[in-house]
Amino acid sequence: MITEEALPTYQSVPNRFEGVRDLTGADGTAWARWIRGWSAEENRHGDVLSRYLFLSGRVDMRQVDRTVHRLIAAGMAMNAARSPYHGFIYVAFQERATAVSHGNTARHVGAHGDDALARVCGAIMADEKRHEAAYTRIVGKLFEADPDAAVRALGYMMRRRITMPAALMTDGRDGDLYAHYAAAAQQTGVYTTSDYRAILEHMIRQWGVEELAAGLSGEGRRARDYVCGLPQKIRRMEEKAHDRAAQARKKPTPIPFSWIFDRPVSVLLP
């Protein structure tokens, strides 16, 4: 919900892309209308989640609102150039990641008896999947028209990793809030390293990256080979991390989250 509420940041992101920007804030171009329409749909996600949490009485909304405020003020490090190639690759990946995390949350809360929240997250997941489909097709057209630049942009983004929009969040108390949140998400299965790998594998298939050959420069071929080899590298890293954790027999660390009235949550930290 905190990520969804930082919408002002996300609307500003595509307005940085060359050839896409909404220069007046009310441009009539197709790109400008799309950005505003997409933002309007995204706005509803944060609204419904915020209202649900407020009415549930289970969270400290003052701390949630403080975190949202600080996240918007901090901005977002996308690690991308102003090129629409890089930007749309990021957004396509991120929309799928958001759909996956909402879907995982829907299944998780449904299994614990919260059917209302499961329906909310399921509806948001469906929206995110439609957004993902649009951005994936946009990038697919870039791969058709300019495969060399597209695969080089994909390689650039994957070397720097697709950072999550909430990476800079803080509640004013926990200096490692995002790391602690990410560890909890990994442990509960809301969003995991395996999900990240699976999304990359999906994008490689969708854009036909492995089949690219004609029209690639030497740099383009190296980017293709790097991207196509990355899922296996991530899988090996997962296996090694699992083995190290098993050998070390790490004990969970209780981490208090201000969003739930400083109740400690036991998480396995990296």
C-alpha positions in Angstrom: 0.0 0.0 0.0 2.9 2.4 0.8 4.4 1.7 -2.6 1.1 2.3 -4.3 0.5 5.6 -2.5 3.8 7.2 -3.9 2.0 7.9 -7.2 3.3 11.4 -7.7 6.8 10.0 -8.1 5.7 7.3 -10.6 3.8 9.8 -12.8 7.0 11.9 -13.0 9.1 9.0 -14.2 7.7 8.6 -17.8 7.7 12.3 -18.1 11.5 12.1 -18.1 11.6 9.9 -21.2 12.6 11.5 -24.4 9.7 11.6 -26.9 7.1 10.7 -24.3 7.0 13.7 -21.9 3.8 15.5 -21.1 5.3 19.0 -21.4 2.3 21.1 -20.3 0.7 18.6 -17.9 -2.4 18.5 -20.2 -0.9 17.6 -23.6 -3.2 15.9 -26.0 -0.6 13.6 -27.4 -1.2 9.8 -27.2 1.7 9.3 -24.8 0.6 12.1 -22.5 -3.0 10.8 -22.4 -1.7 7.3 -21.7 0.5 8.5 -18.8 -2.3 10.4 -17.1 -4.8 7.5 -17.7 -2.3 5.0 -16.3 -1.7 7.2 -13.2 -5.5 7.6 -12.6 -5.9 3.8 -12.5 -2.8 3.4 -10.3 -4.3 6.0 -7.9 -7.2 3.8 -7.1 -5.0 1.0 -5.9 -3.5 3.1 -3.1 -6.9 4.5 -2.2 -8.6 1.2 -1.7 -5.7 -0.3 0.2 -5.4 2.7 2.5 -9.2 2.7 3.2 -9.1 -1.0 4.0 -6.2 -0.7 6.4 -7.8 2.3 8.1 -11.1 0.6 8.6 -9.4 -2.6 9.7 -7.8 -0.9 12.8 -4.9 -3.2 12.5 -2.2 -0.7 11.6 -0.8 2.6 12.8 -2.1 4.8 10.0 -0.1 7.7 11.4 3.2 5.8 10.8 2.0 4.5 7.5 1.2 8.1 6.3 4.6 9.3 7.6 6.3 6.6 5.6 4.3 7.5 2.4 5.3 11.2 2.9 8.9 10.4 3.3 9.0 8.0 0.4 7.5 10.6 -2.0 10.0 13.2 -0.6 12.9 10.8 -1.1 12.0 10.0 -4.7 12.9 6.9 -6.6 16.3 5.6 -8.0 15.4 3.8 -11.2 19.0 3.5 -12.5 17.8 4.3 -16.0 18.7 6.8 -18.6 16.1 9.2 -20.0 15.7 6.8 -23.0 12.3 5.3 -23.4 14.0 2.0 -24.2 15.4 1.8 -20.7 12.3 3.3 -19.1 9.7 1.1 -20.6 11.8 -2.0 -19.9 11.8 -0.9 -16.2 8.1 -0.3 -16.1 7.2 -3.5 -17.9 9.3 -5.5 -15.4 7.9 -3.5 -12.4 4.3 -3.9 -13.5 4.7 -7.7 -13.6 6.5 -7.6 -10.2 3.7 -5.7 -8.7 1.1 -8.1 -10.2 3.0 -11.0 -8.8 3.3 -9.5 -5.3 -0.4 -8.6 -5.1 -1.3 -12.1 -6.4 0.9 -13.7 -3.8 -0.6 -11.5 -1.1 -4.1 -12.4 -2.2 -3.4 -16.1 -1.9 -1.6 -15.6 1.5 -4.4 -13.5 3.1 -7.1 -15.7 1.6 -5.5 -18.8 3.2 -5.7 -17.0 6.5 -9.3 -16.2 6.2 -9.3 -12.5 5.0 -11.5 -12.9 1.9 -12.1 -9.1 1.6 -8.4 -8.3 1.4 -7.9 -11.2 -0.9 -10.5 -9.8 -3.3 -9.0 -6.3 -3.1 -5.5 -7.6 -3.9 -6.9 -9.8 -6.7 -8.6 -6.9 -8.3 -5.4 -4.8 -8.1 -3.4 -7.7 -9.6 -5.7 -7.9 -12.6 -5.2 -4.1 -13.2 -1.4 -4.5 -12.9 -1.4 -7.4 -15.4 -3.2 -5.3 -17.9 -0.6 -2.5 -17.5 2.1 -5.1 -17.8 0.6 -6.4 -21.0 0.6 -2.9 -22.5 4.2 -2.1 -21.5 5.4 -5.5 -22.6 3.9 -5.0 -26.0 5.5 -1.5 -26.3 8.9 -3.0 -25.5 8.2 -5.8 -27.9 7.8 -3.3 -30.7 11.1 -1.7 -29.8 12.7 -5.2 -30.1 11.1 -5.5 -33.6 12.1 -2.1 -34.8 15.6 -1.7 -33.2 16.7 -5.0 -31.7 20.3 -3.9 -31.1 19.4 -0.8 -29.0 16.6 -2.7 -27.2 18.8 -5.6 -26.1 21.6 -3.3 -25.1 19.1 -1.3 -23.0 17.8 -4.6 -21.4 21.4 -5.6 -20.6 22.1 -2.2 -19.1 19.0 -2.4 -16.8 19.7 -6.0 -15.7 23.3 -5.3 -14.8 22.1 -2.6 -12.5 19.1 -4.7 -11.3 15.5 -3.6 -11.4 15.3 -1.7 -8.1 11.9 -1.6 -6.3 10.0 1.7 -6.2 10.0 1.7 -2.4 13.8 1.2 -2.0 14.2 4.6 -0.5 11.4 4.4 2.0 11.8 5.2 5.7 9.5 5.7 8.6 11.9 8.0 10.5 12.8 5.3 12.9 14.3 2.3 11.2 17.3 3.2 9.0 17.1 -0.2 7.3 13.4 -0.3 6.8 13.4 -1.4 3.2 15.9 -4.2 3.8 13.8 -5.4 6.8 10.6 -5.2 4.7 12.2 -7.0 1.8 13.4 -9.8 4.2 9.9 -10.1 5.5 8.4 -10.2 2.0 11.0 -12.9 1.0 10.2 -15.0 4.1 6.4 -14.8 3.7 6.5 -15.4 -0.1 5.0 -12.0 -1.0 7.9 -11.2 -3.3 11.0 -13.4 -3.5 14.3 -13.8 -5.4 12.6 -16.6 -7.3 9.9 -14.3 -8.4 12.5 -11.8 -9.7 14.2 -14.6 -11.7 10.8 -15.9 -13.0 9.9 -12.4 -14.2 13.2 -12.1 -16.1 12.7 -15.5 -17.7 9.2 -14.5 -18.8 10.5 -11.2 -20.3 13.2 -13.1 -22.2 10.6 -15.3 -23.7 8.1 -12.5 -24.4 10.7 -10.4 -26.3 12.4 -13.4 -28.0 15.8 -12.4 -26.6 17.4 -15.8 -27.1 16.5 -15.8 -30.8 18.0 -12.4 -31.6 20.8 -12.5 -34.1 20.3 -10.4 -37.2 21.2 -6.7 -36.8 23.0 -7.1 -33.5 26.3 -5.4 -32.9 29.1 -6.9 -30.9 27.8 -5.1 -27.8 24.3 -6.2 -28.6 25.4 -9.9 -28.8 27.2 -9.5 -25.5 24.1 -8.0 -23.9 21.9 -10.8 -25.2 24.3 -13.5 -23.9 24.5 -11.8 -20.5 20.7 -11.4 -20.1 20.0 -15.0 -21.3 22.6 -16.4 -18.8 21.4 -14.3 -15.9 18.5 -16.5 -14.7 20.8 -19.5 -14.2 23.2 -17.3 -12.3 20.4 -16.1 -10.0 19.2 -19.7 -9.5 22.8 -20.7 -8.4 22.9 -17.7 -6.1 19.5 -18.8 -4.6 20.8 -22.3 -4.0 24.1 -21.1 -2.4 22.2 -18.7 -0.1 19.9 -21.5 0.9 22.8 -23.8 1.6 24.6 -21.1 3.6 21.5 -20.4 5.7 21.0 -24.1 6.4 24.6 -24.6 7.4 24.7 -21.5 9.6 21.3 -22.3 11.1 20.5 -18.7 11.4 17.9 -17.7 14.0 15.2 -15.2 13.0 15.8 -11.6 14.2 12.8 -9.9 15.8 12.3 -6.6 13.9 9.7 -4.1 15.2 7.6 -2.4 12.4 6.1 0.9 13.3 3.2 0.3 10.9 1.9 -2.4 13.2 2.4 -0.5 16.5 6.1 -1.6 16.8 5.1 -5.3 17.0 8.2 -7.4 16.3 8.2 -9.7 13.3 10.8 -12.5 13.2 12.7 -12.4 9.9 15.8 -14.1 8.6 18.2 -11.3 7.6 20.7 -11.9 4.8 
